[in-house]
Amino acid sequence: MKMEKVKRYVIFMVGIFINSLGVSLITKANLGTSPISSIPYVLSLNFPFSPGNFTIFFSLLLILLQLLILRNNFKPEHLLQVPVSIVFGYFIDLCMALFKDVQPGWYITKILCLLAGCFILGIGVYMEVLADVVMLPGEAFVRAVVFRWKTEFGITKIAFDITMAVSAGVLSFCYEKRLYGVREGTIVAAVLVGFTARFIGRQQVIRRSTYPKEKKK
């Protein structure tokens, strides 16, 4: 039982690192960043803090909103999102540094970079759900909404991402008087990441039903 929990935490940590890779790759496509990171990214363009730093600040806000939504159902273990958010923020800055030489020039290469980032991020989101130990505040906020209003996770995730993208667009107009840091890639990611996580989850269900467990002898 203990080893099983360790395994789940390992899956989770790998998942959030994969998330960071996906977010960074999407950002490097220079077509707008991922929806969940769009607000921190736009703020980082206008204030002397890194995208990872603003991700931490924004994550703390989402944790507070979960507390307001869940109320008595907000459990002490949900506070584990705080250290996880800090790790995720530093992972983002690390991955941005790792991809510093990734500068796609042609539009088609930007699209390919964007699609690869969306796929990677979708895998990371699925791994978070699969681990079922702690979730990043973005996905945990979606789960809180699902719990409170009985909606479907994949669809709610898409709606949440679109809301983040629109909010980031409003912020960019407020600071830059133009749409900056949010582009067509942000909208593409808003749709594809949720569908990717949902698709992978369904494929796993299909595989488990196709290959039944062996009978005990």
N, C-alpha and C positions, 0 to 999 in steps of 0.2 A: 504493500500500500504506500509506504514511504517512497520507494523507488518510482512508483507511478506518478506521485506528485512532483518529484524532482524532474522526471521526464517532461511533465506538462510545463513546468517553469522554464525548462530548457527550450521547449518549443516556443513558448511565449517570447523569451528573450531573442531568439533567432527571428521570430516574427516581427518584433519592433525594429530590429536592425534592417530587415528586409523592407519594412515600411520606410525607413530612413533612406535606403538606397532608391526606392521608388520615387519618393518625394524629391530627392536631389536630382535624379535623372529627368523627371518631368520639368523641374525648374531650369535645368541646363538646356532643355529644348528651346528655351527662350520664346515660348508661346503662352506664357502664363503658368503659374505653378499649380499644384493640386489644390482642390477646393479647401480641404481642411487646413492647409498651410497658407492659403491665399491672404487671409487677414494678417497673420504674423509677417508674411513676406512683404506685403505693402507697407506695413508699419516700419519694417527694417529698412526700407528704402528712404524713409523720412526721419528716422531717429537713430542715434548712435548705439544701436543694439543689433546683434546678429539675428538671423532668422531663427536659430536655435533658442536664443534668449527669449524672443517674443513668443515662440512656441510654448515655452515653459509658463510665461505669464498668462497666455491665452488658455492653456490647459487648466491652470488653477481656477480661472473664471468658470470653465465648463464643469469643474468639480463642484463649485459652489452652486451652479444651476441644478446639478443632479440632486444636491441636498434639498433644494427647494421643491423639486419635482417629486422625489421619493419620500421625503419627510421621514416618517417612522421606519420606512423600509430602507433607508440609507444606513448600511451596516458599517461597523468600524473597519472591516477589511477593505471597504471602498477607498479608505484613505491611503491604501497602498498605491493608488494612482499618483500620489504626490511624488514619491521617489521615482516611480516609473516615468513620469512626465519629465523629470530632470534628466534622466538617462536618455530619453528620446530626444530631448532638445540638444544634448551634446552629441548624440549620434547623427543628427541632422547636420550640425556644423562639421563633424568629422567627415561625413559622406560628401558634403559640398567641397571640402578640401581634397578628398580623394578624386573627385571629378573635375578638379580645377582646369585640367587640360582638355576637357570635353567642350568643344565649341563648334557645334554643327553650323555650317554656313548655308548650305542649300536648304530650301524650304522642305524638300522631300526628306532630307536627313533629319530635320527638326521633327517632322511628323513621325518618322521611325523611332526617334529617341523618345518622343512623347508616348507612343503606343507601348514601347518597351517598359517605360516607367509606370504606365497605368497597369500593365499586366503584373509587374513586380509588386506594386502597391496592393493590388487585389489579392495576391498570394499572401502578403503580410497580414492583411485584414482577416483573411480566412484562418490563418494560423493562430491569430489572437482568439478568435471564436472557438477554434478547435481546442486550444489549451485550456480554456475555461478556468483560468485562475484569476488574472487581473486583466483589465482592458485599458487601452489608452483612453484618455478622457473623451476624445472625439467619438469613438465607438461606444464607450460606456454611456455617454450622453444619449446616443441613439438608442441603446438598450434600455435606458431609463424611460425614454419616450414610449418605446414598444411596451414596456411593462405597465406604464401608467395608462396608455390609451389603446392597448391591445392591437397594435399595427404589425405589419410584416417587416422584418429587419432589413432585407435588401431594398425594398421600396422606400422605407424610412431613411435609410442611409443615403439614397439618391436625393431625396428631398432636402435632407440636411446639407449635403454637399452643394446643391444648387443655392441654398440660402446663404452659405458661407461665401460662395463666389459673387453673388449679387452684393452682399455686404462689403466685400473687399473692393468691388467696383465703385461703390458709393464713396468709400474711404479714399480711393485713388483720385476721384474727382474733387473731393474736399481738399486734398493736399496738393495735387498736381494740376488740377483743373482739366484733366484729361484721363483717359483710361490707361493706366500704367501698372504693369505687374499682373494684370488680369486680361487674358486674351482668349482666343478660341480654344486653346489647349486646356484652359481651366474648365470650360464647359464640357469638352470631350472627356476629361478625367472625371468630372462629376457624374457622367453617365456610365463610363466604362468600368470604373473601379468597383462600384456596387454590383454591377452585373457580373464582373469577373469573379468576385468573392462568392456570389450566389451560384454561379455556374460550377465552380470548383466544388462547392459544398454539395450540390446535387449529384455531381459525378461520383463523389465519394459514397453517397447513399446508394447509387446505382451499383457501384462495384461491390459494396457489402451485401447487397441483395442478390447479385449475380453469382457471387462465390460464397456459398453458405459454409458455416463452420463444419469441420470434420466431426463425425460422430465419435464419441468416446468408445473405446474398445472395452 
